[in-house]
Structures are given as structure tokens and as C-alpha cells.
């Protein structure tokens, strides 16, 4: 049996940014991010808080849930991360 390759934090963050970028300005709730990125809600919350602090995403809380939306800075960061991921795959480096 071969050993499963796990995603790094960079890979998970890239999945989150890609989802938020594809959703436009509508925003995405934590549970939808969790399902798409295939990580727990707690893990999504932790990573999203880092991205909010960095100015890459914003959040809006209402009485039911919290929606995250990507910023212009986040879109630029996602482009850079995708370039990095592409290069890492070419070199067979786990990211």
C-alpha cells in the first residue's frame, strides 16, 4: 500500500482562495468552504482568520453564519500560489 500524500497548509489555503475567487463577491459560508476544501470547519476557521489578518479575504457575520469574500490582494496572492503550485508539481515537490 502506498503512502497517502497529504496537503500542506499552502495547498489548503490555495483551495480556499480558489473557491472564494470562483464565487465572486457573493461570499461563501464556512461549511461550504469546509466541504469543498475537504477539511474540518475548525481548520477552515483557523486558516480564514490568518487570511483575514493578511488582508487576503474579508468576512461578514450575520445572525446565522459568517461569509468570506476574497479581496483584490487575495486574488493576486492566489495567482502567485497557483504559479508556485504548478512549479512544485513539475518538480514533484509536495506543497
N, C-alpha and C positions, 0 to 999 in steps of 0.2 A: 504494500500500500504506500503510495507516495504521500509525502508530507504536504498538507494544505498550505498555500501561501496566503498569509493574512495581509490586509491592507494596513498601511501606516496611517498616521494621523493626517498626513498630507493627502493621501488618497481619499479619505473620508471627507475632508474639507472640500476637496475638488468635487466630489459627488454632490455635496450640499450646495456649493456655488453654482454648479451646472443646473441643478434643479431650480434654484431661485432665479437664475438668469432666464431659463426657459419659461418661467411663469410670468415674467414681466413685472409690472407694478401691482399685480393683484395680491401678491404675498402668498405665503404658504404656511400652514399651521404645523406645529411640531410633529404631530402624529403622521402627517403626510410625508414630511422630511424623513422621519424615522423609517417608514415603510420603504421609501424609495432608496434611501442610503443603506438600508439593511443594518441599522444599529439601533440601540435602545433609545427611548425618549430621553433618559438621563444623559446619555452620551451626546445626543443631538443638542440638548440644552447647554452642556458644557462647551461644546465647540462653537455653537452660535454666540454664546456670551463672549468668547475670545474674538470672534469676527465682528461683533458689535463694538467691542473696545477698540479694535483696529480701524473702525470706520468702513468696513467692507460690506456690512449689512446693517439694516435698521430693524427695529421691532416695534410693533403696535399691539398693545394689550387691550382687550375689551373684557367684558364680564365673563365670557366663556373661555377664551383661549388667547394665544399670542401668535401673531402672524409676523413672519420675517420677510423682508424685501431686500434685494441686492442694490447696492449703490453703484455709482459710476466707478468709484475706486475699486469696488468689489469685482466689477466686470473686467477692469484692467488686470487685476490680480488673477482672475480666473484664466485669462488669456495666457499669462505668464506661466501659471501652474500647468495648463494644458501642454504648452511647449516643453516644459520640464518633464512631464509625464511621457510625452512622445519620445523624447531623447532617452529617458530612463528605460523605456521598453525596448528601444533599439539596442541598448547596451545590456539588456537583460538584468536590470537593477530593480529591485523591489522598492516601490515608492509609497 
